[in-house]
Amino acid sequence: MGTSTNWTIDTTHSTAEFAVKHLMISTVKGRFGKVDGTVSVTDATPAVVAVDVTIPVASIDTREEKRDAHLRSPDFFDAEKFPTITFKSTGFSGSTTAEFQLTGNLTIHGVTRAVTLKGEAAGTVKDPWGGERSGFSAATKINRKDFGLTWNAALEAGGVVVGEEVKISIEVELVKQAAVAAA
């Protein structure tokens, strides 16, 4: 029987960001101001990693309130009907201390799709309060239409207002919790 180390996401030091083409000529970037969740890692070889993340859609921030309101509306995320974005891992390969791939189910706008995040560990340190923290970054690309985010408008010269491909990048700082016996 092994042990499992549990970590919680430090919401004040973690971000989920996205980038999407606007008018086919520039990239608009935004972020979600709150990322909650847990990560559990077993001491097995290879390690079993379980990740469970929840992001409130209402925390979207693109530095433009009218655009944020539109993104929260039924045209896009429909935050009232689908208030959260979730990710639950289904597989892990690589190293918890170097590069890795994390697969899982991403749910946006009530639609769940399998995605793979490519990531990298940033290290583990003792914090000034006697705790232990680890940092990770990960990224993936999705097609927003795959998640039912289909609003768009045609441009007079051809093309569309909002691109379909969305680049997602995540930076998390984890706080180590007490070790528990694995089931």
KEGUNU-9825 format. One record per atom (N, C-alpha, C, CB): atom name; y negated, x negated, z negated. Coordinates in Angstrom, 3 decimals. Glycine has a CB too. Example, Ala and Ser with C-alpha at 12.3 -4.5 7.8 and 13.67 -1.06 7.14 Angstrom:
# KEGUNU-9825
("N",(5.690,-13.190,-7.800))
("CA",(4.500,-12.300,-7.800))
("C",(3.300,-13.200,-7.800))
("CB",(4.473,-11.308,-9.046))
("N",(2.250,-12.850,-7.080))
("CA",(1.060,-13.670,-7.140))
("C",(-0.030,-12.900,-7.870))
("CB",(0.598,-14.084,-5.725))
//
This chain:
# KEGUNU-9825
("N",(1.179,-0.849,0.000))
("CA",(0.000,0.000,0.000))
("C",(-1.236,-0.890,0.000))
("CB",(-0.001,0.964,-1.223))
("N",(-2.112,-0.692,0.979))
("CA",(-3.297,-1.515,1.098))
("C",(-4.504,-0.851,0.497))
("CB",(-3.559,-1.843,2.530))
("N",(-5.625,-1.475,0.739))
("CA",(-6.875,-0.897,0.246))
("C",(-7.781,-0.564,1.422))
("CB",(-7.586,-1.867,-0.732))
("N",(-8.708,0.295,1.144))
("CA",(-9.694,0.700,2.122))
("C",(-11.063,0.430,1.526))
("CB",(-9.528,2.198,2.524))
("N",(-11.916,-0.225,2.293))
("CA",(-13.284,-0.463,1.859))
("C",(-14.168,0.577,2.525))
("CB",(-13.755,-1.916,2.205))
("N",(-14.921,1.272,1.716))
("CA",(-15.788,2.332,2.222))
("C",(-17.237,1.887,2.184))
("CB",(-15.605,3.622,1.411))
("N",(-17.959,2.283,3.218))
("CA",(-19.365,1.949,3.380))
("C",(-20.127,3.223,3.700))
("CB",(-19.570,0.882,4.492))
("N",(-21.378,3.301,3.267))
("CA",(-22.243,4.402,3.677))
("C",(-23.389,3.829,4.496))
("CB",(-22.777,5.197,2.443))
("N",(-23.873,4.623,5.420))
("CA",(-24.996,4.192,6.250))
("C",(-26.283,4.297,5.437))
("CB",(-25.093,5.045,7.554))
("N",(-27.035,3.210,5.414))
("CA",(-28.352,3.204,4.788))
("C",(-29.322,3.821,5.790))
("CB",(-28.797,1.743,4.366))
("N",(-29.688,5.072,5.559))
("CA",(-30.498,5.808,6.529))
("C",(-31.890,5.202,6.734))
("CB",(-30.637,7.244,6.087))
("N",(-32.402,4.496,5.742))
("CA",(-33.736,3.917,5.882))
("C",(-33.746,2.622,6.685))
("CB",(-34.324,3.666,4.523))
("N",(-32.559,2.064,6.937))
("CA",(-32.468,0.821,7.697))
("C",(-31.529,0.959,8.894))
("CB",(-31.995,-0.313,6.794))
("N",(-31.401,2.163,9.415))
("CA",(-30.518,2.419,10.551))
("C",(-31.232,3.313,11.561))
("CB",(-29.189,3.074,10.082))
("N",(-30.930,3.098,12.856))
("CA",(-31.555,3.908,13.900))
("C",(-30.556,4.220,15.011))
("CB",(-32.784,3.188,14.477))
("N",(-30.771,5.357,15.647))
("CA",(-30.069,5.719,16.879))
("C",(-31.165,5.937,17.913))
("CB",(-29.139,7.018,16.700))
("N",(-31.148,5.133,18.976))
("CA",(-32.190,5.186,19.987))
("C",(-31.601,5.550,21.343))
("CB",(-32.929,3.849,20.068))
("N",(-32.455,6.071,22.225))
("CA",(-31.999,6.415,23.565))
("C",(-33.075,6.056,24.568))
("CB",(-31.641,7.912,23.662))
("N",(-32.650,5.891,25.816))
("CA",(-33.571,5.602,26.910))
("C",(-33.110,6.382,28.125))
("CB",(-33.642,4.070,27.216))
("N",(-34.069,7.011,28.815))
("CA",(-33.764,7.818,29.998))
("C",(-34.904,7.662,31.000))
("CB",(-33.554,9.326,29.621))
("N",(-34.568,7.687,32.277))
("CA",(-35.581,7.560,33.327))
("C",(-36.477,8.796,33.384))
("CB",(-34.910,7.333,34.689))
("N",(-37.764,8.576,33.620))
("CA",(-38.751,9.641,33.772))
("C",(-39.410,9.486,35.138))
("CB",(-39.817,9.603,32.621))
("N",(-39.435,10.548,35.911))
("CA",(-40.031,10.560,37.247))
("C",(-39.419,9.504,38.161))
("CB",(-41.530,10.344,37.150))
("N",(-38.249,9.022,37.802))
("CA",(-37.490,8.042,38.572))
("C",(-38.163,6.669,38.648))
("CB",(-37.268,8.562,39.960))
("N",(-39.258,6.461,37.912))
("CA",(-39.969,5.183,38.019))
("C",(-40.153,4.468,36.686))
("CB",(-41.310,5.406,38.642))
("N",(-40.026,5.192,35.568))
("CA",(-40.232,4.549,34.272))
("C",(-39.144,5.007,33.311))
("CB",(-41.643,4.871,33.703))
("N",(-39.069,4.354,32.186))
("CA",(-38.066,4.684,31.177))
("C",(-38.766,5.179,29.923))
("CB",(-37.168,3.461,30.857))
("N",(-38.345,6.344,29.446))
("CA",(-38.854,6.880,28.187))
("C",(-37.819,6.568,27.118))
("CB",(-39.140,8.429,28.281))
("N",(-38.307,6.048,26.004))
("CA",(-37.426,5.731,24.885))
("C",(-37.753,6.627,23.712))
("CB",(-37.552,4.251,24.484))
("N",(-36.747,6.930,22.950))
("CA",(-36.930,7.733,21.755))
("C",(-35.897,7.350,20.723))
("CB",(-36.842,9.225,22.077))
("N",(-36.015,7.984,19.586))
("CA",(-35.056,7.692,18.518))
("C",(-34.865,8.925,17.665))
("CB",(-35.526,6.502,17.650))
("N",(-33.799,8.891,16.915))
("CA",(-33.573,9.910,15.902))
("C",(-33.873,9.249,14.567))
("CB",(-32.099,10.494,15.957))
("N",(-34.731,9.873,13.778))
("CA",(-35.223,9.272,12.546))
("C",(-34.232,9.234,11.404))
("CB",(-36.412,9.989,12.106))
("N",(-33.093,9.906,11.550))
("CA",(-32.133,9.913,10.460))
("C",(-30.725,9.780,11.016))
("CB",(-32.267,11.195,9.620))
("N",(-29.972,8.848,10.452))
("CA",(-28.575,8.636,10.808))
("C",(-27.798,8.602,9.502))
("CB",(-28.370,7.309,11.647))
("N",(-26.905,9.575,9.305))
("CA",(-26.074,9.642,8.095))
("C",(-24.625,9.386,8.461))
("CB",(-26.219,11.019,7.392))
("N",(-23.876,8.843,7.513))
("CA",(-22.451,8.712,7.787))
("C",(-21.748,7.707,6.917))
("CB",(-22.248,8.347,9.194))
("N",(-20.461,7.567,7.224))
("CA",(-19.593,6.663,6.476))
("C",(-18.727,5.846,7.422))
("CB",(-18.715,7.446,5.495))
("N",(-18.320,4.699,6.940))
("CA",(-17.385,3.836,7.652))
("C",(-16.342,3.400,6.639))
("CB",(-18.108,2.596,8.316))
("N",(-15.080,3.479,7.043))
("CA",(-13.982,3.048,6.190))
("C",(-13.164,2.015,6.959))
("CB",(-13.093,4.261,5.744))
("N",(-12.839,0.893,6.297))
("CA",(-12.090,-0.182,6.936))
("C",(-10.910,-0.541,6.040))
("CB",(-12.998,-1.430,7.200))
("N",(-9.698,-0.505,6.601))
("CA",(-8.522,-0.897,5.822))
("C",(-8.335,-2.403,5.902))
("CB",(-7.252,-0.166,6.325))
("N",(-7.574,-2.946,4.949))
("CA",(-7.283,-4.375,4.978))
("C",(-6.035,-4.677,5.807))
("CB",(-7.109,-4.905,3.560))
("N",(-5.538,-3.698,6.556))
("CA",(-4.370,-3.888,7.412))
("C",(-4.712,-4.825,8.566))
("CB",(-3.862,-2.533,7.950))
("N",(-3.672,-5.382,9.185))
("CA",(-3.867,-6.212,10.368))
("C",(-3.132,-5.556,11.521))
("CB",(-3.366,-7.677,10.135))
("N",(-3.815,-5.081,12.550))
("CA",(-5.279,-5.072,12.659))
("C",(-5.899,-4.000,11.763))
("CB",(-5.703,-4.843,14.117))
("N",(-7.161,-4.177,11.469))
("CA",(-7.878,-3.241,10.609))
("C",(-7.952,-1.862,11.260))
("CB",(-9.293,-3.765,10.303))
("N",(-7.878,-0.842,10.448))
("CA",(-8.101,0.520,10.908))
("C",(-9.511,0.891,10.466))
("CB",(-7.013,1.529,10.338))
("N",(-10.326,1.280,11.426))
("CA",(-11.727,1.595,11.159))
("C",(-11.959,3.073,11.443))
("CB",(-12.679,0.707,12.019))
("N",(-12.514,3.776,10.468))
("CA",(-12.855,5.190,10.640))
("C",(-14.354,5.354,10.465))
("CB",(-12.077,6.089,9.629))
("N",(-14.997,5.932,11.464))
("CA",(-16.446,6.111,11.454))
("C",(-16.747,7.602,11.610))
("CB",(-17.133,5.273,12.591))
("N",(-17.660,8.092,10.774))
("CA",(-18.067,9.500,10.816))
("C",(-19.588,9.535,10.663))
("CB",(-17.349,10.353,9.684))
("N",(-20.289,9.936,11.735))
("CA",(-21.748,9.879,11.758))
("C",(-22.319,11.259,12.098))
("CB",(-22.237,8.819,12.780))
("N",(-23.410,11.613,11.431))
("CA",(-24.137,12.849,11.723))
("C",(-25.615,12.515,11.893))
("CB",(-23.931,13.912,10.591))
("N",(-26.210,13.060,12.969))
("CA",(-27.620,12.832,13.263))
("C",(-28.298,14.194,13.400))
("CB",(-27.803,11.969,14.563))
("N",(-29.284,14.494,12.573))
("CA",(-30.018,15.752,12.734))
("C",(-30.880,15.727,13.998))
("CB",(-30.899,16.020,11.499))
("N",(-30.684,16.689,14.885))
("CA",(-31.453,16.757,16.126))
("C",(-32.946,16.886,15.836))
("CB",(-30.978,17.936,16.985))
("N",(-33.307,17.586,14.776))
("CA",(-34.723,17.788,14.451))
("C",(-35.458,16.482,14.180))
("CB",(-34.851,18.694,13.248))
("N",(-34.724,15.389,13.926))
("CA",(-35.364,14.106,13.632))
("C",(-35.743,13.329,14.895))
("CB",(-34.447,13.262,12.776))
("N",(-35.630,13.960,16.076))
("CA",(-35.957,13.276,17.329))
("C",(-37.434,12.876,17.345))
("CB",(-35.630,14.180,18.546))
("N",(-37.711,11.684,17.882))
("CA",(-39.075,11.165,17.924))
("C",(-39.257,10.338,19.191))
("CB",(-39.388,10.313,16.660))
("N",(-40.085,10.842,20.108))
("CA",(-40.414,10.096,21.329))
("C",(-41.890,9.706,21.358))
("CB",(-40.068,10.927,22.573))
("N",(-42.559,9.840,20.226))
("CA",(-43.972,9.522,20.078))
("C",(-44.874,10.520,20.816))
("CB",(-44.236,8.117,20.584))
("N",(-44.355,11.679,21.145))
("CA",(-45.135,12.725,21.821))
("C",(-44.616,14.074,21.319))
("CB",(-45.021,12.614,23.406))
("N",(-45.397,14.728,20.456))
("CA",(-44.937,15.951,19.781))
("C",(-44.551,17.060,20.757))
("CB",(-46.016,16.460,18.848))
("N",(-45.307,17.247,21.842))
("CA",(-44.960,18.301,22.805))
("C",(-43.612,18.016,23.462))
("CB",(-46.056,18.430,23.881))
("N",(-43.373,16.766,23.805))
("CA",(-42.079,16.396,24.399))
("C",(-40.963,16.574,23.379))
("CB",(-42.104,14.933,24.914))
("N",(-41.211,16.173,22.134))
("CA",(-40.194,16.341,21.087))
("C",(-39.846,17.813,20.891))
("CB",(-40.685,15.738,19.759))
("N",(-40.865,18.667,20.900))
("CA",(-40.633,20.110,20.760))
("C",(-39.813,20.633,21.934))
("CB",(-41.975,20.874,20.665))
("N",(-40.114,20.142,23.142))
("CA",(-39.344,20.565,24.315))
("C",(-37.893,20.091,24.193))
("CB",(-39.985,20.014,25.618))
("N",(-37.692,18.878,23.724))
("CA",(-36.328,18.357,23.562))
("C",(-35.539,19.136,22.503))
("CB",(-36.375,16.874,23.184))
("N",(-36.219,19.647,21.480))
("CA",(-35.549,20.453,20.446))
("C",(-35.252,21.875,20.936))
("CB",(-36.416,20.512,19.179))
("N",(-35.918,22.304,21.999))
("CA",(-35.832,23.687,22.487))
("C",(-34.497,23.949,23.191))
("CB",(-36.998,23.987,23.448))
("N",(-34.228,25.227,23.516))
("CA",(-33.010,25.568,24.260))
("C",(-32.913,24.901,25.632))
("CB",(-32.933,27.054,24.433))
("N",(-34.027,24.404,26.202))
("CA",(-33.952,23.677,27.472))
("C",(-33.112,22.413,27.364))
("CB",(-35.345,23.321,27.951))
("N",(-33.083,21.801,26.167))
("CA",(-32.343,20.554,25.973))
("C",(-31.343,20.699,24.825))
("CB",(-33.314,19.386,25.694))
("N",(-31.684,20.161,23.648))
("CA",(-30.724,20.100,22.539))
("C",(-30.479,21.434,21.846))
("CB",(-31.198,19.115,21.530))
("N",(-31.414,22.362,21.919))
("CA",(-31.316,23.651,21.233))
("C",(-30.998,23.414,19.747))
("CB",(-30.222,24.554,21.899))
("N",(-31.906,22.717,19.075))
("CA",(-31.699,22.280,17.688))
("C",(-31.425,23.428,16.725))
("CB",(-32.902,21.517,17.213))
("N",(-31.947,24.609,17.014))
("CA",(-31.698,25.736,16.124))
("C",(-30.230,26.157,16.178))
("CB",(-32.605,26.919,16.492))
("N",(-29.655,26.157,17.360))
("CA",(-28.250,26.555,17.526))
("C",(-27.290,25.390,17.275))
("CB",(-28.025,27.113,18.932))
("N",(-27.702,24.169,17.660))
("CA",(-26.864,22.970,17.518))
("C",(-27.664,21.911,16.751))
("CB",(-26.403,22.421,18.928))
("N",(-27.739,22.042,15.418))
("CA",(-28.655,21.204,14.637))
("C",(-28.255,19.733,14.479))
("CB",(-28.800,21.790,13.297))
("N",(-27.013,19.384,14.824))
("CA",(-26.592,17.992,14.623))
("C",(-25.881,17.430,15.845))
("CB",(-25.679,17.888,13.408))
("N",(-25.952,16.125,15.949))
("CA",(-25.138,15.328,16.864))
("C",(-24.140,14.618,15.964))
("CB",(-26.013,14.300,17.744))
("N",(-22.859,14.606,16.347))
("CA",(-21.860,13.944,15.511))
("C",(-21.027,12.969,16.327))
("CB",(-20.954,14.976,14.842))
("N",(-20.505,11.979,15.640))
("CA",(-19.558,11.026,16.231))
("C",(-18.456,10.805,15.216))
("CB",(-20.255,9.665,16.625))
("N",(-17.210,10.963,15.669))
("CA",(-16.040,10.688,14.831))
("C",(-15.135,9.753,15.607))
("CB",(-15.285,12.008,14.428))
("N",(-14.859,8.595,15.020))
("CA",(-14.062,7.597,15.726))
("C",(-12.608,8.033,15.886))
("CB",(-14.124,6.270,14.993))
("N",(-12.010,7.544,16.979))
("CA",(-10.588,7.775,17.241))
("C",(-9.837,6.477,17.457))
("CB",(-10.413,8.673,18.451))
("N",(-10.554,5.366,17.629))
("CA",(-9.899,4.082,17.851))
("C",(-10.871,2.931,17.702))
("CB",(-9.262,4.044,19.223))
("N",(-10.304,1.773,17.432))
("CA",(-11.103,0.556,17.230))
("C",(-10.304,-0.619,17.755))
("CB",(-11.479,0.350,15.718))
("N",(-10.975,-1.517,18.480))
("CA",(-10.339,-2.771,18.880))
("C",(-11.374,-3.872,18.772))
("CB",(-9.753,-2.687,20.329))
("N",(-10.882,-5.069,18.548))
("CA",(-11.779,-6.198,18.377))
("C",(-11.823,-6.618,16.926))
("CB",(-13.178,-5.857,18.874))
("N",(-12.973,-7.108,16.507))
("CA",(-13.125,-7.675,15.175))
("C",(-14.249,-6.987,14.408))
("CB",(-13.390,-9.172,15.266))
("N",(-14.024,-6.774,13.114))
("CA",(-15.082,-6.206,12.272))
("C",(-16.143,-7.257,11.932))
("CB",(-14.482,-5.626,10.978))
("N",(-15.925,-8.504,12.339))
("CA",(-16.899,-9.565,12.068))
("C",(-17.479,-10.185,13.338))
("CB",(-16.256,-10.644,11.235))
("N",(-17.118,-9.643,14.502))
("CA",(-17.631,-10.169,15.772))
("C",(-17.806,-9.002,16.745))
("CB",(-16.665,-11.261,16.371))
("N",(-17.345,-9.153,17.982))
("CA",(-17.474,-8.086,18.973))
("C",(-16.343,-7.076,18.826))
("CB",(-17.485,-8.667,20.395))
("N",(-16.640,-5.814,19.164))
("CA",(-15.634,-4.757,19.037))
("C",(-15.922,-3.633,20.018))
("CB",(-15.594,-4.211,17.599))
("N",(-14.923,-2.760,20.169))
("CA",(-15.090,-1.509,20.896))
("C",(-14.663,-0.392,19.966))
("CB",(-14.265,-1.491,22.232))
("N",(-15.490,0.621,19.881))
("CA",(-15.226,1.776,19.027))
("C",(-15.186,3.005,19.920))
("CB",(-16.310,1.926,17.897))
("N",(-14.044,3.684,19.935))
("CA",(-13.932,4.913,20.714))
("C",(-13.998,6.096,19.760))
("CB",(-12.613,4.939,21.548))
("N",(-14.450,7.217,20.290))
("CA",(-14.525,8.386,19.438))
("C",(-15.042,9.592,20.180))
("CB",(-15.392,8.108,18.253))
("N",(-15.156,10.677,19.447))
("CA",(-15.626,11.936,19.991))
("C",(-17.082,12.143,19.621))
("CB",(-14.768,13.102,19.489))
("N",(-17.925,12.214,20.645))
("CA",(-19.349,12.448,20.483))
("C",(-19.609,13.916,20.794))
("CB",(-20.199,11.505,21.405))
("N",(-20.262,14.613,19.866))
("CA",(-20.594,16.017,20.070))
("C",(-22.104,16.175,20.115))
("CB",(-19.986,16.898,18.957))
("N",(-22.581,16.667,21.259))
("CA",(-23.995,16.938,21.482))
("C",(-24.092,18.332,22.088))
("CB",(-24.662,15.852,22.414))
("N",(-24.982,19.162,21.556))
("CA",(-25.228,20.484,22.141))
("C",(-23.947,21.322,22.162))
("CB",(-25.791,20.343,23.570))
("N",(-23.072,21.103,21.162))
("CA",(-21.830,21.856,21.052))
("C",(-20.724,21.404,21.982))
("CB",(-22.102,23.272,21.299))
("N",(-20.945,20.331,22.742))
("CA",(-19.953,19.814,23.684))
("C",(-19.444,18.473,23.166))
("CB",(-20.557,19.666,25.120))
("N",(-18.125,18.315,23.138))
("CA",(-17.513,17.080,22.653))
("C",(-16.891,16.313,23.813))
("CB",(-16.450,17.382,21.578))
("N",(-17.212,15.037,23.892))
("CA",(-16.659,14.147,24.914))
("C",(-16.269,12.830,24.256))
("CB",(-17.682,13.909,26.071))
("N",(-15.235,12.195,24.801))
("CA",(-14.827,10.872,24.337))
("C",(-15.804,9.834,24.894))
("CB",(-13.357,10.549,24.773))
("N",(-16.226,8.908,24.052))
("CA",(-17.095,7.815,24.477))
("C",(-16.580,6.511,23.868))
("CB",(-18.578,8.079,24.059))
("N",(-16.977,5.406,24.480))
("CA",(-16.660,4.084,23.946))
("C",(-17.963,3.332,23.728))
("CB",(-15.712,3.294,24.904))
("N",(-18.135,2.860,22.513))
("CA",(-19.297,2.044,22.158))
("C",(-18.863,0.586,22.131))
("CB",(-19.903,2.477,20.778))
("N",(-19.645,-0.276,22.754))
("CA",(-19.415,-1.713,22.657))
("C",(-20.363,-2.234,21.601))
("CB",(-19.627,-2.442,24.037))
("N",(-19.820,-2.980,20.644))
("CA",(-20.652,-3.394,19.536))
("C",(-20.459,-4.818,19.095))
("CB",(-20.415,-2.522,18.408))
("N",(-21.274,-5.166,18.109))
("CA",(-21.253,-6.513,17.558))
("C",(-21.663,-6.471,16.090))
("CB",(-22.186,-7.449,18.359))
("N",(-20.937,-7.215,15.286))
("CA",(-21.272,-7.335,13.869))
("C",(-22.417,-8.328,13.715))
("CB",(-20.034,-7.782,13.034))
("N",(-23.358,-8.013,12.820))
("CA",(-24.500,-8.898,12.576))
("C",(-24.325,-9.725,11.314))
("CB",(-25.777,-8.089,12.480))
("N",(-23.278,-9.426,10.533))
("CA",(-23.025,-10.195,9.325))
("C",(-23.035,-9.337,8.076))
("CB",(-24.040,-11.287,9.192))
("N",(-22.643,-9.974,6.986))
("CA",(-22.602,-9.320,5.679))
("C",(-23.346,-10.199,4.683))
("CB",(-21.128,-9.063,5.212))
("N",(-24.146,-9.558,3.839))
("CA",(-24.928,-10.299,2.850))
("C",(-24.901,-9.578,1.506))
("CB",(-26.382,-10.482,3.333))
("N",(-25.209,-10.335,0.454))
("CA",(-25.462,-9.741,-0.860))
("C",(-26.923,-9.339,-0.888))
("CB",(-25.114,-10.737,-2.038))
("N",(-27.186,-8.108,-1.311))
("CA",(-28.580,-7.678,-1.368))
("C",(-29.199,-8.072,-2.713))
("CB",(-28.687,-6.148,-1.148))
("N",(-30.516,-7.951,-2.869))
("CA",(-31.181,-8.370,-4.107))
("C",(-30.785,-7.556,-5.343))
("CB",(-32.662,-8.282,-3.923))
("N",(-30.066,-6.451,-5.152))
("CA",(-29.693,-5.587,-6.259))
("C",(-28.223,-5.737,-6.648))
("CB",(-29.984,-4.150,-5.905))
("N",(-27.558,-6.772,-6.115))
("CA",(-26.170,-7.052,-6.462))
("C",(-25.140,-6.353,-5.599))
("CB",(-25.939,-6.682,-7.860))
("N",(-25.593,-5.627,-4.594))
("CA",(-24.681,-4.935,-3.691))
("C",(-24.350,-5.774,-2.473))
("CB",(-25.274,-3.614,-3.257))
("N",(-23.496,-5.223,-1.632))
("CA",(-23.111,-5.900,-0.399))
("C",(-23.466,-5.001,0.786))
("CB",(-21.587,-6.249,-0.402))
("N",(-24.039,-5.621,1.830))
("CA",(-24.458,-4.878,3.013))
("C",(-23.962,-5.574,4.274))
("CB",(-25.992,-4.729,3.049))
("N",(-23.665,-4.755,5.290))
("CA",(-23.253,-5.271,6.596))
("C",(-24.088,-4.610,7.674))
("CB",(-21.741,-5.028,6.847))
("N",(-24.343,-5.351,8.736))
("CA",(-25.106,-4.817,9.849))
("C",(-24.288,-4.815,11.126))
("CB",(-26.379,-5.614,10.046))
("N",(-24.486,-3.777,11.940))
("CA",(-23.774,-3.640,13.204))
("C",(-24.704,-3.047,14.248))
("CB",(-22.514,-2.764,13.037))
("N",(-24.498,-3.436,15.500))
("CA",(-25.187,-2.795,16.612))
("C",(-24.124,-2.366,17.609))
("CB",(-26.247,-3.751,17.274))
("N",(-24.396,-1.265,18.317))
("CA",(-23.461,-0.763,19.316))
("C",(-24.239,-0.022,20.387))
("CB",(-22.391,0.158,18.673))
("N",(-23.662,0.066,21.576))
("CA",(-24.343,0.737,22.680))
("C",(-23.332,1.395,23.605))
("CB",(-25.214,-0.255,23.464))
("N",(-23.804,2.414,24.300))
("CA",(-23.006,3.099,25.308))
("C",(-23.947,3.793,26.272))
("CB",(-22.021,4.114,24.660))
("N",(-23.394,4.340,27.346))
("CA",(-24.154,5.151,28.296))
("C",(-23.413,6.470,28.448))
("CB",(-24.327,4.421,29.688))
("N",(-24.185,7.554,28.565))
("CA",(-23.592,8.864,28.815))
("C",(-24.374,9.539,29.934))
("CB",(-23.587,9.742,27.521))
("N",(-23.753,10.563,30.526))
("CA",(-24.465,11.435,31.446))
("C",(-24.825,12.676,30.649))
("CB",(-23.605,11.783,32.732))
("N",(-26.094,12.955,30.509))
("CA",(-26.526,14.076,29.668))
("C",(-25.970,15.404,30.153))
("CB",(-28.039,14.146,29.626))
("N",(-25.727,15.547,31.462))
("CA",(-25.176,16.791,32.001))
("C",(-23.764,17.053,31.476))
("CB",(-25.165,16.744,33.531))
("N",(-23.036,15.993,31.151))
("CA",(-21.688,16.156,30.591))
("C",(-21.722,16.891,29.259))
("CB",(-21.018,14.793,30.411))
("N",(-22.880,16.911,28.605))
("CA",(-23.040,17.556,27.300))
("C",(-23.870,18.843,27.397))
("CB",(-23.696,16.586,26.313))
("N",(-24.015,19.366,28.601))
("CA",(-24.726,20.621,28.784))
("C",(-26.238,20.494,28.720))
("CB",(-24.280,21.590,27.763))
("N",(-26.762,19.276,28.789))
("CA",(-28.214,19.056,28.790))
("C",(-28.648,18.955,30.245))
("CB",(-28.617,17.755,27.974))
("N",(-28.830,20.105,30.878))
("CA",(-28.990,20.145,32.324))
("C",(-30.408,20.403,32.807))
("CB",(-28.107,21.178,32.876))
("N",(-31.371,20.698,31.915))
("CA",(-32.725,21.017,32.363))
("C",(-33.283,19.882,33.213))
("CB",(-33.647,21.286,31.158))
("N",(-33.979,20.246,34.265))
("CA",(-34.666,19.279,35.095))
("C",(-35.658,20.014,35.976))
("CB",(-33.668,18.460,35.943))
("N",(-36.467,19.274,36.684))
("CA",(-37.397,19.836,37.654))
("C",(-37.480,18.877,38.828))
("CB",(-38.808,20.084,37.023))
("N",(-37.503,19.429,40.019))
("CA",(-37.583,18.608,41.229))
("C",(-39.006,18.092,41.420))
("CB",(-37.130,19.414,42.470))
("N",(-39.087,16.897,41.967))
("CA",(-40.386,16.312,42.308))
("C",(-40.726,16.639,43.757))
("CB",(-40.382,14.775,42.082))
("N",(-41.984,16.815,44.035))
("CA",(-42.430,17.151,45.387))
("C",(-41.993,16.102,46.408))
("CB",(-43.948,17.299,45.417))
("N",(-42.020,14.842,46.012))
("CA",(-41.653,13.752,46.926))
("C",(-40.150,13.470,46.921))
("CB",(-42.410,12.483,46.553))
("N",(-39.377,14.294,46.240))
("CA",(-37.940,14.064,46.121))
("C",(-37.625,13.464,44.772))
("CB",(-37.434,13.151,47.242))
("N",(-36.410,13.648,44.326))
("CA",(-36.013,13.155,43.014))
("C",(-36.255,14.200,41.946))
("CB",(-36.761,11.877,42.674))
("N",(-36.115,13.767,40.698))
("CA",(-36.210,14.686,39.566))
("C",(-37.067,14.089,38.452))
("CB",(-34.811,15.026,39.034))
("N",(-37.476,14.953,37.520))
("CA",(-38.326,14.523,36.404))
("C",(-37.546,13.664,35.411))
("CB",(-38.920,15.742,35.685))
("N",(-36.322,14.102,35.049))
("CA",(-35.542,13.420,34.010))
("C",(-34.238,12.898,34.598))
("CB",(-35.254,14.371,32.819))
("N",(-33.953,11.623,34.377))
("CA",(-32.693,11.035,34.842))
("C",(-31.490,11.610,34.114))
("CB",(-32.721,9.529,34.665))
("N",(-30.319,11.444,34.703))
("CA",(-29.085,11.943,34.092))
("C",(-28.464,10.932,33.140))
("CB",(-28.082,12.310,35.167))
("N",(-28.547,9.641,33.482))
("CA",(-27.939,8.604,32.630))
("C",(-28.812,8.349,31.408))
("CB",(-27.734,7.286,33.424))
("N",(-28.177,8.347,30.242))
("CA",(-28.872,8.079,28.991))
("C",(-28.218,6.866,28.341))
("CB",(-28.838,9.324,28.038))
("N",(-29.026,5.857,28.067))
("CA",(-28.542,4.673,27.353))
("C",(-28.756,4.913,25.872))
("CB",(-29.272,3.363,27.827))
("N",(-27.712,4.692,25.087))
("CA",(-27.769,4.910,23.644))
("C",(-27.528,3.583,22.946))
("CB",(-26.727,5.977,23.187))
("N",(-28.364,3.265,21.979))
("CA",(-28.154,2.067,21.163))
("C",(-28.297,2.442,19.696))
("CB",(-29.159,0.937,21.546))
("N",(-27.433,1.856,18.909))
("CA",(-27.377,2.182,17.480))
("C",(-27.420,0.890,16.680))
("CB",(-26.095,3.003,17.135))
("N",(-28.260,0.878,15.669))
("CA",(-28.335,-0.234,14.713))
("C",(-28.091,0.358,13.339))
("CB",(-29.731,-0.991,14.780))
("N",(-27.055,-0.110,12.648))
("CA",(-26.781,0.430,11.319))
("C",(-26.668,-0.676,10.292))
("CB",(-25.508,1.259,11.332))
("N",(-27.149,-0.343,9.114))
("CA",(-26.954,-1.182,7.942))
("C",(-26.079,-0.375,6.997))
("CB",(-28.331,-1.605,7.267))
("N",(-24.959,-0.971,6.596))
("CA",(-23.998,-0.293,5.738))
("C",(-24.071,-0.838,4.323))
("CB",(-22.580,-0.444,6.292))
("N",(-23.876,0.044,3.349))
("CA",(-23.842,-0.344,1.944))
("C",(-22.413,-0.168,1.452))
("CB",(-24.851,0.501,1.086))
("N",(-21.841,-1.235,0.915))
("CA",(-20.451,-1.215,0.463))
("C",(-20.290,-0.354,-0.787))
("CB",(-19.960,-2.639,0.188))
("N",(-19.244,0.462,-0.769))
("CA",(-18.875,1.297,-1.914))
("C",(-17.657,0.666,-2.601))
("CB",(-18.568,2.779,-1.463))
("N",(-17.189,1.233,-3.658))
("CA",(-16.037,0.706,-4.389))
("C",(-14.776,0.806,-3.536))
("CB",(-15.846,1.461,-5.720))
("N",(-13.870,-0.178,-3.645))
("CA",(-12.589,-0.158,-2.941))
("C",(-11.673,0.896,-3.553))
("CB",(-11.918,-1.550,-2.986))
("N",(-10.883,1.544,-2.684))
("CA",(-9.927,2.552,-3.153))
("C",(-8.577,2.274,-2.523))
("CB",(-10.409,3.995,-2.811))
("N",(-7.512,2.727,-3.160))
("CA",(-6.167,2.540,-2.631))
("C",(-5.997,3.384,-1.386))
("CB",(-5.099,2.902,-3.684))
("N",(-5.397,2.812,-0.347))
("CA",(-5.167,3.537,0.896))
("C",(-3.984,4.480,0.728))
("CB",(-4.921,2.560,2.067))
("N",(-4.026,5.601,1.399))
("CA",(-2.934,6.587,1.318))
("C",(-1.787,6.202,2.186))
("CB",(-3.414,7.962,1.707))
//
